[in-house]
Amino acid sequence: MCITGALADWDVPARSSDLWRRWGASCVPVETRLGDALPELGERVPREPPLREAAGRVYQRSVWLGPAGTRTPLHRDPYHNLLCQAWGAKAVRLYAPKHAAALAPYPQHALRNTSQLDGGDPRLTGVPCWECELRATEALYIPRRWWHEVTATSASLSVSYWWT
């Protein structure tokens, strides 16, 4: 479910801010718990997600900051996720948990939540998926255990709220 305008009232730094100049323009994408490495952002992003009443106890907030082309490989998480796009855009591809075998998860314990395939792999032709572009001020609910792959289509800043 994509929620348009969910972040319209957020007070996050603009792409032209010092935050982007110091972190986002690097070749290495940043994924961190808010407040740990980016306190100036952690103070401005709400502790509770938009639509708080729909979420359970928030387990963690993480920020995703990086240039176009930053990619999170096809994987699944054990928690519900509300992926909130502060600025920029991302392409998201989702697969239902019932298709896990077709997604070829790694057999090793530490990687069993990660696919050996990219979402565009021809071996996935015919496996039903849902695709969307997540744009600034939009949020996407990703149910727990749903497989997903995320690619930044522009420089972007996102926040994930995970809960049980």
Secondary structure, DSSP 8 states (H G I E B T S, - for coil): -EETTTTTT-----TTSHHIIIIITSSS-EEEETTTS-HHHHTTS-SS-TTGGGS-SEEEEEEEEE-TT-EEEEEE-SSEEEEEEEESEEEEEEE-GGGGGGG-B-SSGGGTTBBSS-TT-GGGTTS--EEEEEETT-EEEE-TT-EEEEEESSSEEEEEEEE-
